[in-house]
């Protein structure tokens, strides 16, 4: 199953930073992709707007949750990460990020619901 990850509340630099962070997770190797932003007249291309990650197993969900929790705790700005599946989404704010277990529970809830429908 694929999930997309968006970062809101910044100018795009935080999504790029998250991309760099997640690419270092060996357990996510090969399952992470950056999806390019649609071209807009008068603007240069090349930026991306969402990350896509294949999280077929519970282990990948836990790795993603651990990594997102750690990354969010390093942020100084007020940003929100939204993880979306085909049918659900969960949002985690950097200033109010919970424990890793709470983030795992949120992500697993979204994934479980997605596979049940």
N, C-alpha and C positions, 0 to 999 in steps of 0.2 A: 504494500500500500504506500502511496506517496502522500507526503504532507508538504505544504508550502509554508515558508517562514517569511514574514514581513516585519519590518521595523518601522514604527511610526514615531514622530516627534523629533526627527532630525533631517539633515539635508542629504542623506544618502551615504555619508561617511560611516555611520554606525553599521549599516548593512554590510558594507565592504569590510569593516573590522570583524563583524560576526562571521563572514565568509572565511576570512583568514584564520580565525579562531577554530571554526569547525573543521576546516581542512586538515588541521593538525591532529584530529581525533582518528586514530588508526582504525577503530571499530566502524567508523563511518566512511572509510576509504571506498571509493567507487560508487557510493550511493548518494553523493551530494552533487547538485548541479546549480549553477546560477542561471536564472532565466533573464534574458536581456529585456530592457525596457523598450516599449514600442517607440519607433521613431516619430518625432514631432517636428513639424516644419520650423526651421529657424534654430534648431538645437542640434548639437553634436550628439551622435550616438555613442555606444560603447558602455554606458552604465547599465546596471541591472537593477530590477526592482523587487524580485523575490528570489529566495533560495528554495530549491526543491530537494527533499530528502526521502529516500526509500526506507521505510521503517517497518519491514515485514515481520520482524521478530520482537519479542518483549525486551531482549537484550539491547537492541538498537534504540528502543524508546528510552530505556534507562540511561544509556550513554548520552543520548541527545539531551535528556533532562538534566543530567549531571553537568554537562558542558554548558548548557544555557544558563543554569543557575550560577555557575562560577563566572561566566562571562558577564551576566547582568550585574553581579556584585562588583565588577571592576568599572562599571560605567559611572560617570559623574553627572551625566545629563539625565533629564527626565524622559526616558524613552519607554516604549512598550513593544514587546515582541508578541506577535500573533502567529500561532501555529494553526493552520487550517487543513482539514481533511475534506473529503468529498461532501460530508454532511454536517460537520461540526467545526467549531473553532474555539480556541482558548487563548486568552491574552494574559501576559505576565508583565507587570510594570517593574522597572529597575529599582524604583524607590520603595516598592512594597513586595519585593520578591520573597517568597517564603523559603522553607527548607527544601532541600533537594527532594525529600520524600513527598512533599506537597506538590512540587512540580511534576514528579513522576506520576503521582495520582491524577493530576489534571490531564497530562498527555495520554496516559493509559485509558482514562475515561473517554477521551475523544476518539482514540483509536478503536477501543472496544465497541463503542456505539457505531462507529463507521463500519466495522466488520459484521455487526449484527443486522444491519439494514440491507 
